[in-house]
Amino acid sequence: MSTPKSKRKGAGKTQNERKPLIASNDKKTLLQEVLRLSLTDGSFIDTKFYAFSRRRSTGVVDEPLPVYANSGMLRANSKYFDGFFDGGFQVKLAPLRAPFPSDSPDSTEEYDYESDSDLEDEFQTERASKSEEMQDDEGADSADHPAAKSEVAEPAETTPDPTVANTALLDASIENYGHVIVVPDIAFTTWRAMIFWLYTGEITFAKLKSQSAPNEDGATLRPSKPLQCSPKSMYRLADKCGIDELKKLSLENIRSKLSTDNIAVELRCRLPSLYEEVRNVVIEYACQSARSVVTAVVPQWIDDLASGKDMLEGSADTLKALYQKSVTSDTTSTAPTNWNVNRCGNCRRQNILNMSVWYRYCNSCGGYYTPSP
């Protein structure tokens, strides 16, 4: 005699209610375990995230798009995801095929990473929409053409099959419920690429905006290629989720993309001002491989800070760290001749000045100024 369904082991439970997967760095093993579980509970996807994909010219971020995932894979990779399913976030239990929840905001003005390059601007999305409309119009024109109409046969009248109708109604009544979560502060492209990496260990990083060359993989990715994202955006997400391996991959990719052509831009970007580890990487490259470039741009940077043109939070911290690094580098080779008496370029007082290759600091007025050649 078969066991009644209600008494079968594990019946009626989702993967979240069962014993969680053991954390492992072997993604292949984790994926195989999740697939094994799905053979008996009939569900591989049990979570649906929504993440914003577009930034408007007004600064509003909108266009939430879905990313489907398996909660077991997420929780096995990082404890950060436990908060989603243990009551730490506003998680809804709803049909996974349902549209965006009407009681959640579909846009935000509080996206805290304004330089996120994984967000499309509204002009990109408008161009894509126009391209799709043109393709639809071409298809409509061909369908409306008299010659095309003459070739279209009238559908034959058929008697509805009650078996098929009943099956369709049964399929429609069976809803695949799961967790629906709106992610308010991460771009859709970044979140999707992270989920793919958690499954496969594969990731492709896009070029930095400061690099003039186009992306290696082009605008359209092949289905077999990993999903592309910004290394800066992924570093921010990996840090947030506590995924050290992915964080390290992102940082090394940022390091590999620094050059004398873009170091001046990268020094003044948002990410170095937020994360000391990234700031150290950028400054290290500036001091070791691009001193002449930085020497030329620092005076303007100081002027922008003094005049209020540079309003980026943390920008002054990056400049101070660059100054400290340059002083350390100089004093290790030229001390004690690095200290001298001179007149400040700001207050004109004669005082002991902390000398640097790029700029000086006045102990009297506390200001920075560029030394005269």
C-alpha positions in Angstrom: 0.0 0.0 0.0 1.3 3.4 -0.9 1.9 6.0 1.8 -0.7 8.7 2.0 0.5 12.0 0.5 -0.1 13.9 3.7 2.2 11.5 5.6 5.0 11.3 3.2 8.4 12.6 4.4 8.8 16.2 3.5 5.4 16.6 1.8 4.1 20.1 1.6 7.4 21.7 2.5 9.5 24.1 0.5 13.3 24.0 0.4 13.3 26.9 2.9 11.4 24.9 5.5 13.7 21.9 5.2 17.2 21.5 6.5 19.4 24.2 4.8 22.2 23.2 2.5 25.7 23.0 4.1 27.8 25.9 3.0 30.5 25.0 0.5 32.9 26.7 -1.8 32.3 23.9 -4.4 29.5 25.4 -6.5 29.1 22.3 -8.6 28.4 20.2 -5.5 25.8 22.8 -4.2 24.1 22.9 -7.6 23.9 19.1 -7.8 22.3 19.0 -4.3 19.7 21.6 -5.1 18.9 19.8 -8.3 18.5 16.5 -6.3 16.1 18.2 -3.9 14.1 19.6 -6.8 13.5 16.0 -8.1 11.3 15.2 -5.1 9.7 18.6 -4.2 9.1 19.6 -7.8 10.6 23.1 -7.4 14.0 24.5 -8.3 13.0 28.2 -8.4 11.5 29.4 -5.1 12.5 33.0 -5.0 11.8 36.0 -7.2 13.8 39.2 -6.8 13.0 42.6 -8.4 15.9 45.0 -9.0 15.8 48.4 -10.7 17.4 48.7 -14.1 17.2 52.4 -15.2 18.2 55.8 -14.0 16.2 58.8 -15.3 17.8 62.2 -15.9 16.0 63.4 -12.8 18.0 60.9 -10.7 15.0 58.7 -10.1 15.8 55.0 -10.4 13.0 52.7 -11.8 12.1 49.9 -14.2 12.2 46.9 -11.8 13.0 43.6 -13.5 12.7 40.1 -12.2 15.6 37.8 -11.3 14.6 34.2 -10.3 16.7 32.2 -7.9 17.0 29.2 -5.6 17.1 30.2 -1.9 19.1 27.2 -0.9 22.0 28.2 -3.2 21.9 31.7 -1.9 22.0 30.8 1.8 24.7 28.2 1.3 26.9 30.9 -0.3 26.4 33.7 2.2 24.8 34.3 5.6 23.6 37.6 4.3 20.7 35.9 2.5 19.5 34.4 5.7 18.0 37.8 6.6 15.8 37.6 3.6 14.1 34.4 4.6 14.2 34.7 8.4 12.1 37.8 8.8 14.8 40.4 8.4 13.4 41.9 5.2 9.9 42.6 3.8 9.4 39.4 1.9 6.1 38.5 0.3 4.8 35.0 -0.3 3.1 35.2 -3.7 2.8 33.5 -7.1 6.1 33.7 -8.8 4.4 34.4 -12.2 2.5 37.4 -10.8 3.5 40.9 -12.0 5.3 43.4 -9.8 3.6 43.8 -6.5 1.2 46.7 -6.5 1.9 47.6 -2.9 5.7 48.1 -3.5 7.2 51.3 -4.9 8.3 50.8 -8.5 10.9 53.6 -8.3 13.1 55.3 -5.8 14.9 58.6 -5.3 17.1 57.2 -2.5 19.4 55.0 -4.6 22.7 55.6 -2.7 25.2 54.8 -5.5 24.7 57.6 -8.0 27.6 56.4 -10.3 26.3 52.9 -10.8 27.2 52.1 -14.4 25.0 48.9 -14.3 21.9 51.1 -14.5 20.9 52.1 -18.0 20.0 55.7 -18.6 16.6 56.6 -19.9 18.1 57.5 -23.3 19.4 54.0 -23.7 16.1 52.4 -22.9 14.3 54.9 -25.3 16.6 53.9 -28.2 16.0 50.2 -27.4 12.2 50.8 -27.3 12.2 52.6 -30.6 14.2 49.9 -32.3 11.7 47.3 -31.1 8.8 49.4 -32.3 10.4 49.7 -35.8 10.7 45.9 -35.9 7.1 45.5 -34.9 6.0 48.1 -37.5 7.8 46.2 -40.2 6.1 43.0 -39.2 2.7 44.7 -39.1 3.2 46.2 -42.6 4.0 42.8 -44.1 0.9 41.3 -42.4 -1.3 44.1 -43.7 -0.1 43.9 -47.3 -2.9 42.7 -49.7 -0.7 39.9 -51.0 0.0 38.7 -47.6 -3.7 38.8 -46.6 -4.7 36.7 -49.7 -2.3 33.9 -48.6 -3.8 33.7 -45.1 -6.3 30.9 -44.9 -9.4 31.3 -42.8 -9.2 29.1 -39.6 -11.4 26.0 -39.8 -14.1 25.7 -37.3 -13.4 23.0 -34.7 -15.2 21.6 -31.8 -13.4 22.4 -28.4 -11.8 19.3 -26.8 -13.1 19.2 -23.2 -10.0 17.3 -22.1 -7.7 20.0 -23.3 -9.9 22.7 -21.8 -10.0 21.0 -18.4 -6.2 20.5 -18.5 -5.7 24.2 -19.3 -7.9 25.2 -16.4 -6.0 22.8 -14.1 -2.7 24.3 -15.1 -4.0 27.8 -14.5 -5.2 26.9 -11.1 -1.9 25.6 -9.9 0.2 28.5 -8.8 3.9 28.2 -8.1 4.2 30.3 -4.9 7.5 31.6 -3.6 9.3 34.5 -1.9 9.0 37.8 -3.8 11.6 40.4 -2.7 12.2 43.9 -4.0 15.9 44.9 -3.8 15.9 48.8 -3.6 19.7 49.6 -3.8 21.3 47.2 -6.4 21.0 47.3 -10.2 19.3 44.5 -12.0 22.4 43.7 -14.1 24.6 43.4 -11.0 22.2 41.3 -9.1 21.6 38.9 -12.0 25.3 38.5 -12.6 25.8 37.7 -8.9 23.1 35.0 -8.9 24.8 33.5 -12.0 28.2 33.5 -10.3 26.7 31.8 -7.2 25.5 29.0 -9.5 28.5 28.6 -11.8 31.5 30.5 -10.4 31.7 32.3 -13.8 31.5 36.1 -14.3 32.5 38.6 -17.0 33.3 42.1 -16.1 32.6 45.1 -18.4 35.2 47.7 -19.1 35.2 50.8 -16.8 33.5 53.9 -18.1 36.9 55.6 -18.0 38.2 53.2 -20.6 37.7 54.3 -24.2 37.7 50.9 -25.8 34.4 49.0 -26.2 33.6 45.9 -24.2 35.3 42.8 -25.5 32.0 40.8 -25.6 30.1 43.5 -27.5 26.6 44.8 -26.7 24.9 41.4 -27.2 26.2 38.4 -25.2 26.1 34.9 -26.5 23.9 32.5 -24.5 27.0 30.5 -23.4 28.8 33.6 -22.1 28.5 34.7 -18.4 26.4 37.8 -17.8 28.4 41.0 -17.9 28.5 43.6 -15.2 30.6 46.4 -13.8 33.4 45.3 -11.5 32.8 48.4 -9.3 29.1 47.6 -8.9 29.9 44.0 -8.2 32.5 44.9 -5.6 29.9 47.0 -3.8 27.4 44.1 -3.9 29.9 41.5 -2.8 31.0 43.7 0.1 27.3 44.1 1.1 26.7 40.4 1.0 30.0 39.4 2.6 31.1 37.2 -0.3 34.9 37.6 0.0 35.8 35.5 -3.1 33.6 37.6 -5.4 34.8 40.8 -3.8 38.4 39.9 -4.4 37.7 39.0 -8.1 36.0 42.4 -8.5 38.9 44.3 -6.9 41.5 42.5 -9.0 39.6 43.3 -12.1 39.4 47.0 -11.2 43.2 46.9 -10.6 43.8 45.3 -14.0 41.9 48.1 -15.8 43.8 51.0 -14.3 46.1 52.9 -16.7 47.8 56.2 -17.2 44.9 57.1 -19.5 42.2 56.7 -16.8 43.9 57.0 -13.4 43.0 60.7 -13.1 39.3 59.9 -13.6 39.4 56.9 -11.3 41.0 58.8 -8.4 37.9 61.0 -8.3 35.3 58.3 -8.8 32.7 57.5 -6.1 33.9 54.0 -5.3 37.4 54.9 -3.9 35.7 57.5 -1.7 33.5 54.8 -0.2 35.8 51.8 0.2 39.3 52.1 1.7 40.5 48.9 0.0 39.6 50.3 -3.5 41.1 53.7 -2.6 44.4 52.0 -1.7 44.5 50.1 -5.0 43.9 53.3 -7.0 46.4 55.4 -5.0 49.0 52.7 -5.2 48.8 52.7 -9.0 48.9 56.5 -9.1 52.0 56.7 -7.0 53.9 53.8 -8.6 52.9 54.0 -12.3 51.3 57.4 -13.1 53.1 60.1 -11.0 53.5 62.5 -13.9 49.8 62.3 -14.8 48.7 62.8 -11.2 51.1 65.7 -10.8 49.2 67.5 -13.6 45.7 66.9 -12.3 46.0 67.4 -8.5 46.2 71.2 -8.6 42.8 71.4 -10.4 41.4 68.9 -8.0 42.5 71.0 -5.0 41.0 74.1 -6.7 37.7 72.3 -7.3 37.5 71.2 -3.6 38.3 74.7 -2.4 35.7 76.3 -4.7 33.0 73.8 -4.0 32.9 72.4 -7.5 33.8 68.9 -6.3 30.9 68.0 -4.1 31.5 64.3 -4.1 31.3 63.0 -0.5 34.7 61.4 0.4 36.6 63.0 -2.4 38.7 65.0 0.1 39.5 61.7 1.9 40.9 60.3 -1.3 43.0 63.4 -1.9 44.3 63.2 1.7 45.2 59.6 1.3 47.0 60.4 -2.0 48.9 63.2 -0.2 49.9 60.9 2.7 51.1 58.2 0.3 53.2 60.7 -1.7 54.8 62.1 1.4 55.6 58.6 2.7 57.1 57.7 -0.7 59.2 60.9 -0.8 60.5 60.8 2.8 61.6 57.2 2.4 64.0 58.3 -0.3 64.8 61.9 0.3 64.3 62.7 4.1 65.2 64.8 5.8 65.6 67.2 2.8 61.8 66.9 2.3 61.3 69.5 5.0 62.0 73.1 4.3 61.1 76.7 5.1 59.0 78.4 2.5 56.0 80.8 2.1 52.5 79.3 1.9 50.8 79.9 -1.4 47.5 80.7 0.5 48.3 82.7 3.6 51.8 83.8 2.5 53.2 83.1 6.0 56.7 81.8 6.3 56.4 78.4 8.1 57.6 74.9 8.0 55.8 73.2 5.1 55.3 69.5 4.6 56.7 69.1 1.1 55.4 66.6 -1.5 56.1 66.1 -5.2 52.6 67.2 -6.0 51.5 69.7 -3.4 52.3 71.1 0.0 50.5 71.4 3.3 50.8 74.6 5.4 51.1 73.9 9.2 50.0 77.5 9.8 46.7 77.8 7.9 46.1 74.2 7.3 45.6 74.6 3.6 47.0 72.7 0.6 48.6 74.5 -2.3 50.6 73.6 -5.4 54.3 74.4 -5.2 55.7 76.8 -7.7 58.0 75.2 -10.4 
